[in-house]
Amino acid sequence: MTIKTIFALLILNLALTGCMTTVDKPRRATDPNAARDSYIQLGLGYLQQGETDRAKAPLSEALQLDPKSSAAHTALALVYQSEGEYPSAEKHFRSALSIAPDSARILNNYGAFLLALDRYPEALENFQRAAEDTMYSERSRVFENLGLTHSRMANPEQAKASFERALRLNSRQPLAMLELARIEFASQNYVPAWNYYRRFAQISGQNASSLWLGVQLARRFEDHNSAASYALQLRRLYPASPEAKALSASESS
């Protein structure tokens, strides 16, 4: 799972409970909080559809109604992040945290933003703070993000512990399974690596990197059918990838 995929999940997690408003402009509700929430949901709907320009207007309306809305600031941060407007995104993330400094959701979103920018120590700090909230419904994803950050910082033992914690909280976290398979494979612990990988493959799509790992693991256990299947998918779906070139090299050596 890529950072882009994680970002898409963060957008979905941020959406408020209830049906998405489908009109271009919500009716002004008697309750200003209800109007604010309708604007936020409308903005998030546009963001999920990739219409970031259209998302800004309703989110700005929400902030006019409630300048202290951490949800509106977070949504705008995600809009600007998707557009590559990183200073504006960070400004709104920081505004959201100034309003709700202990919000695990905002800390996790901001941590993912920092991770995408390779600002690992800052990302780690935000994920660690988010993980302290034992009632946060997406806590397993926080530990996944902690694991990814530790991996980028070359801390394999801490990464492994974080991914294992993620799976204890939610046994169907494919990213954690795949990353644990990578860690165990790198440590030449092939049995747990193969077990994690097969669990991952049962519930998740594949990319070039994961397919190449599958080929190598299947070969280790002389599972010729699986090795051939992963190799075929790698050649067909990602013919120009470095992993496909590594596959060709391994077959000619």
C-alpha positions in Angstrom: 0.0 0.0 0.0 1.4 3.4 -1.1 1.4 6.7 0.6 -1.2 7.7 -2.0 -3.4 4.9 -0.8 -3.0 5.8 2.8 -3.9 9.4 1.9 -7.1 8.2 0.3 -8.0 6.3 3.4 -7.4 9.4 5.5 -9.9 11.3 3.5 -12.5 8.6 4.0 -11.8 8.4 7.7 -12.2 12.2 8.1 -15.7 12.2 6.6 -18.4 13.0 9.2 -21.1 10.5 10.0 -24.2 10.8 7.8 -25.1 11.1 4.1 -23.0 13.2 1.8 -24.7 16.4 0.6 -25.2 16.2 -3.1 -26.3 19.7 -4.1 -23.7 22.3 -5.0 -24.6 24.5 -2.0 -26.2 23.2 1.2 -29.3 25.0 2.4 -28.6 27.3 5.3 -29.7 25.5 8.3 -31.3 27.2 11.3 -28.5 25.5 13.4 -25.2 27.0 12.2 -23.4 23.9 13.4 -25.5 21.8 11.1 -24.8 24.1 8.2 -21.1 24.0 9.0 -21.1 20.2 9.0 -23.0 20.1 5.7 -20.4 22.3 4.1 -17.6 20.1 5.5 -19.3 17.0 4.1 -19.8 18.6 0.7 -16.1 19.6 0.6 -15.0 16.1 1.5 -17.2 14.7 -1.2 -15.5 16.8 -3.8 -12.1 15.9 -2.4 -12.9 12.2 -2.6 -13.9 12.7 -6.3 -10.6 14.5 -7.0 -12.4 17.9 -7.5 -10.1 19.9 -5.2 -11.0 23.3 -6.7 -14.7 22.7 -5.9 -13.9 21.4 -2.4 -12.4 24.8 -1.3 -15.5 26.9 -1.5 -17.8 24.8 0.9 -14.9 24.3 3.3 -14.2 28.1 3.3 -17.9 28.6 4.0 -17.7 26.1 6.9 -14.8 28.2 8.4 -16.7 31.4 8.0 -19.5 29.8 10.0 -17.1 28.4 12.6 -13.4 29.6 12.4 -12.7 27.1 15.3 -13.7 24.0 13.3 -10.8 21.6 13.5 -12.6 19.3 11.0 -12.9 22.1 8.4 -9.2 23.0 8.9 -8.2 19.4 8.5 -10.3 18.9 5.4 -8.7 22.0 3.8 -5.3 20.7 4.8 -6.0 17.5 2.9 -7.2 19.5 -0.1 -4.0 21.5 -0.2 -1.9 18.4 0.4 -3.5 16.7 -2.6 -2.7 19.7 -4.8 0.9 19.8 -3.6 0.4 23.1 -1.8 2.4 22.0 1.2 2.8 25.3 3.1 -1.0 25.9 3.0 -1.6 22.3 4.0 0.7 22.6 7.0 -0.9 25.9 8.0 -4.3 24.3 8.2 -3.0 21.1 9.9 -1.4 23.4 12.6 -4.6 25.4 12.9 -6.6 22.2 13.5 -4.1 21.0 16.1 -4.2 24.4 17.9 -8.0 23.9 18.3 -7.9 20.1 19.1 -4.3 19.3 20.2 -5.1 15.9 21.4 -7.2 14.7 18.5 -5.8 11.3 17.4 -7.4 11.7 14.0 -5.7 15.0 13.3 -2.4 13.9 14.7 -2.5 10.8 12.5 -3.4 12.9 9.4 -0.7 15.4 10.1 1.8 12.6 10.7 0.9 11.0 7.4 1.5 14.4 5.7 4.9 14.7 7.4 5.8 11.1 6.4 5.0 11.8 2.8 7.5 14.7 2.9 10.2 12.5 4.5 10.1 14.5 7.7 10.4 11.3 9.8 11.2 12.5 13.3 8.2 14.9 13.2 6.0 12.3 11.8 7.1 9.8 14.5 6.2 12.3 17.2 2.7 12.8 15.9 2.0 9.1 15.4 3.3 8.4 18.9 0.9 11.0 20.4 -2.0 9.6 18.3 -1.3 6.1 19.5 -1.8 7.2 23.1 -5.5 7.5 22.5 -6.7 4.0 23.3 -10.3 4.8 22.2 -9.4 6.0 18.7 -11.2 3.7 16.2 -8.4 3.8 13.7 -5.6 3.1 16.1 -4.4 0.1 14.2 -3.6 2.4 11.2 -1.7 4.7 13.6 0.6 1.7 14.4 0.9 0.9 10.7 2.1 4.5 10.1 4.5 4.1 13.1 5.9 1.0 11.5 6.3 2.7 8.1 8.1 5.6 9.8 10.5 3.3 11.7 11.2 1.4 8.5 12.1 4.7 6.7 14.3 5.5 9.6 16.1 2.1 9.4 14.7 0.9 12.8 13.6 -2.6 11.8 12.9 -3.9 15.3 10.7 -0.9 16.2 9.0 -1.2 12.8 8.3 -4.9 13.4 6.9 -4.2 16.9 4.6 -1.5 15.5 3.3 -3.7 12.7 2.7 -6.5 15.1 0.7 -4.2 17.3 -1.3 -3.0 14.3 -2.3 -6.7 13.6 -3.2 -7.3 17.3 -5.6 -4.4 17.0 -7.0 -5.4 13.6 -6.0 -8.8 12.2 -6.9 -7.7 8.6 -4.4 -5.0 8.0 -2.7 -5.9 4.7 -0.1 -3.3 4.8 1.2 -4.5 8.2 1.2 -8.1 6.9 3.2 -7.1 3.8 5.7 -5.1 5.7 6.2 -7.8 8.3 6.8 -10.2 5.4 9.5 -7.9 4.1 11.1 -7.5 7.5 11.2 -11.3 8.1 12.5 -12.0 4.5 15.3 -9.5 5.0 16.2 -11.3 8.2 16.1 -14.6 6.4 13.2 -15.8 8.6 11.5 -17.3 5.6 8.7 -19.3 7.3 7.1 -16.3 9.1 7.7 -14.2 6.0 5.8 -16.7 3.8 3.0 -16.9 6.3 2.6 -13.1 6.5 2.8 -12.8 2.7 0.1 -15.5 2.0 -2.2 -13.8 4.5 -1.6 -10.5 2.7 -2.2 -11.9 -0.8 -5.6 -13.3 0.3 -7.0 -9.9 1.2 -5.2 -7.3 -0.9 -4.3 -6.3 -4.4 -0.7 -6.4 -5.5 1.9 -4.0 -6.8 5.3 -4.7 -8.5 7.2 -4.8 -5.2 4.8 -7.2 -3.5 4.7 -9.5 -6.5 8.5 -9.7 -6.7 8.6 -10.5 -3.0 5.9 -13.2 -3.6 8.0 -14.7 -6.4 11.1 -14.9 -4.2 9.2 -16.4 -1.3 7.4 -19.0 -3.4 10.7 -20.1 -5.0 12.1 -20.6 -1.5 9.4 -23.0 -0.6 9.3 -24.6 -4.1 5.7 -23.5 -4.7 6.2 -23.4 -8.4 2.5 -22.6 -9.3 2.5 -19.6 -7.0 5.9 -18.4 -8.2 4.8 -18.7 -11.9 1.5 -16.9 -11.1 3.2 -14.0 -9.4 5.8 -13.8 -12.1 3.1 -13.7 -14.8 1.3 -10.9 -13.1 4.5 -8.9 -12.6 5.4 -9.2 -16.3 1.9 -8.4 -17.5 1.0 -5.5 -15.1 4.4 -3.9 -14.5 6.6 -4.8 -17.5 8.9 -1.7 -17.2 9.3 -1.9 -13.4 12.7 -2.6 -11.7 11.1 -5.6 -10.2 10.2 -7.0 -13.6 13.8 -6.5 -14.7 15.1 -8.2 -11.5 12.7 -11.2 -12.4 14.2 -11.4 -15.9 17.7 -11.3 -14.5 17.0 -14.0 -12.0 15.7 -16.3 -14.7 18.7 -15.8 -17.0 21.3 -16.3 -14.3 
